[in-house]
Amino acid sequence: MKIPSSIWTLLIGILLTLVSLWYGQNHGLLPTAASSEAFLIDGLFNTMMTVSVGIFVLVEGILIYSAFKYRRKAGDETDGAPVHGNVPLEILWTAIPAIIVIGISVYSFEVYNDMGGFDPHAAHAAPMSPEAMKMPGAAIAATLNDTPPTDQPNRNQEQSDEANLDPATAAVRNADQIPQKNDAPGMGISSPRLGATPDKEGKAPELVVNVTGLQYAFIFTYPEAGVTSGELHVPIGREVKLEMSANDVIHAFWVPEFRLKQDIIPGRQTEIRFTPQKEGDYPLICAELCGPYHGAMHTTVVVQTKQEYDNWIQEQLVASRETLNQAVAMNPTDKSVSDFLAPYTQHMGIESNEVLHQIHH
């Protein structure tokens, strides 16, 4: 019994759909999803993978089938049939990709918006000025270093001043050496900010951490707790806001398990928000070439329970106090300066009380 070609087409279409859907959800190409934003990105990625696998298998299947079905037979020296084109087929293979691209674009827009990408204060809210539309690429690139004059408040300067109210942040940043550039949304120039998600818009984040990038390390300061650390510790299930700036060159905050990356730029205040959803230790990597030791610029993000996070904060506070006590020479008795310093200076060959007096003063 000969099966009609329409039945074959239907069966192949069903098989192709099932294979694409299965592989799109089980490709295993992404690391663990450890934040709320990661699930949004994974949904988009899986959709694109499903469509891509379907198109790839369909196109390659037709090519392989055609190569065998219409190959030249032995002894056949005739020319192939002249084919000048097929308008309906050309319309079909143009319309289908166009629909797919538009659909993925709309889906991407929704994901980016759900992640807080369309911050009302960012450049997306401002239309491009006519001057910017006519500027050559070299002129636009020049404005990245020095934005045009404006009467608008310098948001980067305001955020820098606010961050430096924290003594620990002010101690590690060199804001007095790097001027804060003003944003120019009309020119398409704005410090990158991934703001609050639509459901949390207008609400303060549950944890704010100031991040300073410098060659070749990340420094995290917790203004509310007064803690400084080389690792980023965050409580699970709490929205975290990172306010970031660089002391020297462009760096980047990239945590693959969070599906988030944000540039850290000198002279500009960048921002990113996320909500960790899975406990564990995750690598934080600088994803911008920042110098000869760029490959060594990485640290760890530790996602822990609220109780573990609170305990860590207390441990850091105790450790900082102990370090301070060890760093200060204390005179617990009423000894004279010479008597107190004598045990420490004998190893240096200093025995004269007059010399000790001069050292003290």
C-alpha positions in Angstrom: 0.0 0.0 0.0 1.4 3.3 -1.0 1.1 6.0 1.6 0.0 9.4 0.1 2.6 12.2 0.1 0.2 14.3 2.2 0.3 11.7 5.0 4.1 11.6 4.8 4.2 15.4 5.1 1.9 15.4 8.1 3.9 12.6 9.9 7.2 14.3 9.2 5.8 17.7 10.4 4.6 16.1 13.6 7.9 14.3 14.2 9.8 17.5 13.4 7.7 19.5 15.9 8.1 16.9 18.7 11.9 16.8 18.2 12.2 20.6 18.2 10.1 21.0 21.3 12.0 18.2 23.2 15.4 19.6 22.3 14.4 23.2 22.9 13.5 22.3 26.5 16.3 19.7 27.1 19.4 21.1 25.4 21.4 21.5 28.6 23.4 24.4 27.2 22.8 26.8 30.1 24.1 26.7 33.6 21.8 26.5 36.7 19.1 29.2 36.8 19.7 31.0 40.1 17.6 34.2 39.9 14.1 35.3 38.9 15.5 37.0 35.8 17.3 33.8 34.7 13.9 32.0 34.2 12.8 34.8 31.9 15.9 34.6 29.8 15.8 30.8 29.7 12.2 30.9 28.4 13.3 33.2 25.6 16.4 31.1 24.8 14.4 27.8 24.8 11.9 29.3 22.4 14.7 30.5 20.1 16.4 27.1 20.3 13.1 25.3 19.5 12.5 27.4 16.4 16.2 27.2 15.3 16.3 23.4 15.7 13.0 23.0 13.7 14.3 25.2 10.9 17.7 23.6 10.8 16.4 20.0 10.7 13.8 21.0 8.0 16.2 22.8 5.7 19.0 20.2 6.1 16.5 17.4 5.7 15.2 18.9 2.4 18.8 19.4 1.2 19.8 15.8 2.0 16.6 14.4 0.5 17.0 16.4 -2.7 20.6 15.5 -3.0 19.7 11.8 -3.1 16.3 12.0 -4.8 17.4 14.2 -7.7 21.0 13.1 -8.1 22.2 12.4 -11.6 21.6 8.8 -12.7 24.3 6.7 -14.2 24.6 7.3 -17.9 22.3 10.4 -17.9 24.1 13.1 -19.8 21.1 15.4 -20.4 20.6 18.8 -19.0 18.5 19.5 -15.9 15.0 21.0 -16.3 15.2 24.8 -16.7 13.7 26.4 -13.5 13.4 30.2 -13.5 11.8 30.6 -10.1 8.7 30.0 -8.1 7.0 33.1 -6.8 4.7 31.5 -4.3 7.6 29.6 -2.8 9.7 32.7 -2.6 6.9 34.6 -0.9 6.5 31.7 1.6 10.2 31.4 2.6 10.3 35.2 3.0 7.1 35.6 5.0 7.7 32.7 7.4 11.1 34.0 8.6 9.7 37.6 8.8 6.9 36.4 11.1 9.3 34.4 13.2 11.7 37.4 13.6 8.8 39.7 14.5 7.4 37.2 17.1 10.8 36.7 18.7 11.3 40.5 18.8 8.0 41.1 20.6 8.8 38.3 23.0 12.3 39.8 23.7 10.7 43.1 24.3 8.4 41.6 26.9 11.2 39.8 28.6 13.4 42.9 28.8 10.6 44.9 30.2 9.7 42.2 32.8 13.4 42.3 33.9 13.2 46.1 34.4 15.1 47.0 31.3 12.8 49.8 30.3 13.6 52.1 33.3 11.6 55.3 32.9 14.7 57.2 33.8 16.9 55.6 31.2 17.6 56.6 27.6 14.6 54.6 26.2 12.2 57.3 27.5 13.8 60.1 25.5 13.4 60.4 21.7 16.6 60.8 19.6 17.3 64.4 18.8 17.5 65.5 15.1 21.2 66.4 15.7 22.0 62.9 16.8 20.3 61.3 13.8 22.6 63.3 11.5 25.8 62.8 13.4 28.5 60.5 11.9 29.6 57.5 13.9 32.9 59.1 14.9 31.2 62.1 16.4 28.8 59.9 18.4 31.7 57.8 19.7 33.4 61.0 20.9 30.4 61.9 23.0 31.0 58.8 25.1 33.9 60.5 26.7 32.3 64.0 27.0 28.6 64.5 26.6 27.2 67.8 25.2 26.3 70.6 27.6 22.9 70.4 29.2 20.8 72.2 31.8 19.5 68.9 33.2 20.8 67.7 36.6 23.7 65.3 36.5 22.2 62.1 37.7 25.6 60.3 37.7 27.0 63.0 40.0 24.0 62.8 42.3 24.2 59.0 42.5 28.0 59.2 43.1 27.5 61.7 45.9 24.8 59.5 47.5 27.0 56.4 47.3 30.0 58.3 48.8 27.9 59.1 51.9 28.9 55.7 53.0 32.4 56.0 54.4 33.4 52.5 53.3 32.4 53.3 49.7 34.1 56.6 49.7 37.3 54.9 51.0 37.6 52.6 47.9 36.3 55.0 45.2 38.3 57.8 43.6 35.3 60.0 42.7 37.5 63.1 43.3 39.8 62.0 40.4 37.2 60.9 37.8 34.5 63.5 36.9 31.0 62.1 36.6 29.7 62.5 33.0 26.2 63.7 32.4 23.7 61.5 30.5 22.4 62.8 27.2 19.4 60.6 26.4 18.6 62.6 23.3 22.0 61.7 21.9 21.4 58.0 22.8 23.9 58.3 25.6 22.8 57.0 29.0 24.4 55.1 31.8 23.1 51.5 31.5 20.6 50.7 34.2 18.5 47.6 34.7 15.8 49.0 37.1 13.0 47.5 39.0 10.6 45.0 37.5 7.1 46.4 36.6 5.5 44.8 39.8 8.2 46.4 42.0 8.4 49.8 40.3 8.4 52.6 42.8 9.4 50.3 45.7 12.7 50.4 47.4 15.0 47.4 47.0 15.4 45.1 50.0 19.2 45.3 49.8 21.6 47.9 48.3 25.2 47.1 47.7 27.8 49.5 46.2 30.1 47.8 43.7 33.5 49.3 42.8 35.5 47.8 39.9 39.2 48.3 39.7 42.1 46.5 38.2 41.8 43.7 39.0 39.1 43.2 41.7 35.5 43.8 42.7 34.9 45.5 46.1 31.5 45.3 47.6 30.4 47.7 50.3 27.1 47.4 52.3 26.1 50.9 53.3 23.4 49.8 55.8 25.7 47.3 57.6 29.1 49.1 57.2 30.7 46.0 55.8 33.3 45.8 53.0 34.0 42.5 51.2 35.7 41.0 48.2 32.7 38.6 47.8 29.1 39.4 47.2 26.8 37.8 49.8 23.1 38.1 49.2 20.0 36.6 50.9 17.8 34.3 48.9 14.4 35.7 47.7 15.3 39.3 48.4 15.6 41.9 45.6 19.1 43.2 45.4 20.2 46.5 43.9 23.8 47.0 42.8 25.0 50.5 42.3 28.3 50.3 40.4 31.1 52.4 39.2 34.8 51.9 38.1 38.0 53.5 39.4 40.0 53.1 36.2 38.7 51.4 33.0 35.5 49.7 31.9 34.8 46.4 33.7 31.7 44.2 33.7 29.5 42.4 36.2 28.6 39.0 34.8 27.1 36.1 36.6 26.1 33.3 34.1 23.7 31.6 36.6 21.8 34.9 37.0 21.8 35.5 33.2 22.8 39.1 33.9 25.6 41.3 32.7 26.2 45.0 33.2 29.1 47.3 32.4 30.9 49.1 35.2 32.1 52.4 33.7 34.4 55.1 35.1 32.6 58.4 35.4 29.2 56.8 35.2 26.9 55.2 37.7 25.4 51.9 36.4 22.7 49.9 38.1 21.3 46.4 38.1 18.6 44.7 40.1 18.0 41.0 40.6 16.3 38.5 42.9 18.4 35.4 43.7 16.3 32.2 44.0 18.7 29.4 44.6 21.3 28.9 47.3 24.9 28.3 46.3 28.2 29.8 45.3 28.3 31.3 41.8 31.2 32.7 39.8 31.3 36.5 39.2 33.4 37.3 36.2 34.6 40.5 34.6 33.5 40.3 31.0 35.3 43.3 29.6 39.0 43.2 28.6 40.3 45.5 31.4 44.1 44.9 31.2 46.8 42.3 31.1 45.5 40.5 34.2 41.8 40.6 33.1 41.5 36.8 33.3 42.3 36.9 37.0 39.4 39.4 37.8 36.7 37.2 39.2 35.2 36.4 42.6 32.2 34.6 44.0 28.5 35.5 44.6 27.2 33.6 47.7 23.4 33.2 47.8 22.4 32.1 51.3 19.4 32.0 53.6 18.4 35.2 55.5 19.7 33.7 58.8 23.1 32.7 57.2 23.3 36.2 55.6 22.7 37.9 58.9 25.3 35.7 60.6 27.8 36.6 57.9 27.2 40.3 58.4 27.8 39.9 62.1 31.0 37.9 61.5 32.3 40.6 59.2 31.6 43.3 61.8 33.3 41.3 64.5 36.3 40.6 62.2 36.7 44.3 61.3 36.7 45.3 64.9 39.3 42.7 65.8 41.4 43.8 62.9 41.2 47.4 64.0 42.1 46.4 67.6 45.1 44.5 66.3 46.2 47.3 64.1 46.3 49.9 67.0 49.2 49.7 69.5 47.6 50.0 72.9 49.3 51.0 76.2 47.2 49.3 78.8 49.4 50.4 81.7 50.7 53.8 82.7 54.2 53.2 81.3 56.3 56.0 79.9 56.6 56.2 76.2 60.2 55.0 76.3 59.4 52.0 78.5 56.4 51.1 76.3 58.3 51.3 73.0 61.5 49.7 74.3 60.6 46.0 73.6 59.6 46.9 70.0 62.7 49.0 69.2 65.4 46.8 70.7 65.2 44.6 67.6 66.1 47.6 65.6 69.2 48.4 67.6 67.6 51.5 69.2 68.4 51.7 72.9 68.8 55.4 73.7 65.9 57.0 75.4 66.6 60.2 73.6 66.2 58.5 70.2 62.9 56.9 71.4 61.7 60.3 72.4 62.5 61.6 69.0 60.7 58.7 67.3 57.6 59.2 69.4 57.4 62.9 68.5 
